[in-house]
Amino acid sequence: RRLNPTARIVEAAWGRVAPDQLLGTGLFDMKEASQHPDWLREARLGEHTPETVEYGISSITFRSRRPFDVGRFEELTAVMETAARLSP
């Protein structure tokens, strides 16, 4: 809430969220975001604390009844990269 007090909170159960609640919402405004005092603070000042340190993460485990489909994941990232390039 400190960085974006108007952000919409999306509840997730076991990491399950309807994609339309996250992707293509049109809620991000680059002009508005760039006006925030902390905008690109890490890039400008080199003040980056890795999430592994900040939150004490030492490892993760992926578990699923179905195997992880690398091809589908690569398709998703390609779509996201294309959408990012097309965004104003």
C-alpha positions in Angstrom: 0.0 0.0 0.0 2.9 2.4 0.5 3.8 2.4 -3.2 0.3 2.3 -4.5 -2.5 3.1 -2.0 -5.1 2.7 -4.7 -3.9 -0.7 -5.9 -6.6 -3.4 -6.2 -6.1 -6.3 -3.9 -6.7 -9.7 -5.6 -7.3 -12.6 -3.3 -5.7 -15.9 -4.3 -6.3 -19.4 -3.0 -3.3 -21.7 -3.5 -2.0 -19.3 -6.1 -5.1 -19.5 -8.3 -6.3 -16.3 -9.8 -8.4 -15.7 -12.8 -5.9 -14.3 -15.5 -8.3 -11.5 -16.4 -7.9 -10.1 -12.9 -4.2 -9.6 -13.6 -3.6 -9.3 -17.3 -4.9 -6.7 -19.7 -6.7 -4.7 -16.9 -5.5 -1.3 -18.2 -5.0 -0.2 -14.6 -1.3 0.6 -14.9 -0.6 4.2 -16.0 3.1 4.8 -16.8 2.8 8.5 -16.5 1.2 8.3 -13.1 3.6 5.7 -11.9 6.6 7.8 -13.0 5.4 10.6 -10.7 5.8 8.5 -7.6 8.8 9.6 -5.4 10.2 6.1 -5.3 9.9 5.6 -9.0 13.1 3.8 -10.2 14.8 4.5 -6.9 16.7 1.2 -7.1 17.8 1.9 -10.7 18.9 5.5 -9.9 20.6 4.9 -6.5 21.5 1.3 -6.7 19.5 0.7 -3.5 18.3 -2.9 -4.2 17.7 -5.4 -1.4 17.1 -8.8 -3.1 13.7 -10.4 -2.2 15.6 -13.4 -0.9 17.2 -11.2 1.7 14.2 -8.9 2.4 11.8 -11.8 3.0 14.2 -14.5 4.1 13.6 -16.8 1.1 16.2 -19.5 0.8 14.4 -21.9 -1.6 11.1 -22.6 -3.4 9.4 -25.8 -4.3 7.1 -26.3 -7.2 4.6 -29.2 -6.7 1.8 -30.2 -9.1 -0.1 -33.3 -10.0 0.7 -32.4 -13.6 4.2 -31.8 -14.8 5.4 -28.3 -15.5 4.9 -27.5 -19.2 7.9 -25.5 -20.2 6.5 -24.9 -23.7 3.3 -23.4 -22.4 5.3 -21.2 -20.0 7.4 -20.0 -22.9 4.3 -19.2 -24.9 3.0 -17.1 -22.0 6.2 -15.2 -21.7 6.3 -14.5 -25.4 2.7 -13.1 -25.3 3.6 -11.0 -22.3 6.8 -9.6 -24.0 4.8 -8.8 -27.1 2.1 -7.0 -25.1 4.7 -5.1 -23.2 6.3 -3.9 -26.5 2.9 -2.8 -27.8 2.0 -0.8 -24.7 2.3 2.9 -25.0 
